[in-house]
């Protein structure tokens, strides 16, 4: 039986979620390769790719940010430079998926610009969007200095 794109997407997101919490960083590679089959920048190619950072404590505990490999592969495939350090996460918070509805709305001021960047088109990458609060706070920082921001999200919860 044939499966639609939605079925394939759900399966990939299941694999991604398992990968995030089971020390399987390589899942980012599989999803990045899959994404290149569907993502076409045409004439609006960004100047630089970056991803939502995790807090240094979480990075130390986990040992990796699942979005780093994903971002690096897209960077290589599309010949677009990347930086994992444009944004810095200033607050250690639990994952949005583990918060209740009220807690999800209380995200603010959790990022700062860590690198000077101006007059660039930035593609911001995240794995899951729940309320959009995390992304909106990151985009708010990136829009400073006359930047343009596009967002690539792999799943919406």
N, C-alpha and C positions, 0 to 999 in steps of 0.2 A: 504493500500500500504506500502511496505517496504521502509525504508529510509536507505541510506548508512551512513557510518561512517562520511563522510564529512558533511552531513546534520545535524547529531547529534552534531558534533563539532561546526558548525556555530550557531546552536541554543544555545549551551552552552556558546559560546563566546558572543552572544547577551545578555544572562542573566548576564554574567560576567560584561560586559560593563555597563549595567543598574545598577548592584550592586555597581560598583566602584563610580558612580556619584550620587547615590540615597541613600547613607548611608545604604547599605545592605551588611554589612561585611560577613554575613552568606553564601553568594554565594561562598566564598572561600571554605567553607566546602563541598558544593555540588560538586564543580569542583575537589577538592582533592580526594574525594571518587570516582568520575568518572575516574580520572587519574590513580588511583591504579589498575583499571581494565586493563590498557594498558601498564603500566610501569613495566618492569622487569629488575632488575639490574644484574641478573645472578651472575657472579663472580666479577664484577666490581663495587661493592657497595661502594659509597663514604664514607668518614670518617665523614663528617659533611655537613649539609644543611644550606644555607643562601639565602637571597633574595635581590633583588635590593632595597636599602633603599630610602625612600622619604625624602625630606628636613624637618628639624624640624618644620619650619613654616607651611608647607603643612600638616604635621602630626597634628599640633595643630588645624589648620582650619578644617580638615576632622575628626579628632578624632581616626583614625586608618589607618593602612597600609593594604590594601586588601590582600597582599601577606603573612602577618603574620599567619593568621589562616590556609591558604593553606599549608604553610611550616610546621607548627606545626602538622597538620594531617598526612602529608607524613612522618614526623619524627616518629610519633607514630606508623604508619602502618608498616614502614620498620625497626623500631628500630635503627634509625640513629639520633645522636644528632643534634641539630640545634642551630644557634645563629643569632639573628637579628642585632647584633652590630659589626660584623666583619668589615663591610664597613660603612663609614660615608659619607653622601652626603654633600659636602661643598658649593655647589651653588644651589640657588633656581631658577629653570627654569620652564617654562611652559611645559606641556606634549608634547611629541614628536608628538602625533596625532594632536596637535593644531598648529604645526609649518609648515611653507612651506618647500620646498625641500632644499633650501639654509640654512635655520635656522637649519634643522635637521643635516646637516653636520658639524655644528659649535660646537658640543659637545666635550669638552676636559677637562681633569683635574677636574672632578666634584666629584670624590671619593678619599678618603684616607683610608688606613688601620687603623682601630680603635682598633683592638685587635691583639696581636702577634699570628701569626699562621704560622707554617712551617712544611714542609714534610707531607702535608695532601692532600687527594683527596677531593675537595670541589665541591658540586653541587650547582651552582648558579641558582636561580629561578627568572623568570620575567614573566609578564603577556603578553605583546605584544612587538614584535620586529618590528621596522619600518626599519631603516637603519642599525641597528646593532652597531651604535656609542656608545650608552649608555652601552650596554653589553661589547663592546670591551674595553672601559675605565675602567669598573669594573674588567673585567678579567685581564687586565694589572696590576692592583693593587694586585689582588689575586695570580697571578703567582710569585710574589716576594717570596723569602724564600723557593724556591724549592717545591712549591705547584703544584698540578695538578688540572685543573679546567674542569668540565663538565657543560653544560648549559641545563636547561629545560625551554622552552618557550611555552606558551599556544597558542599563535597565532602570525602570521606574517601578517603585514599590507603592 
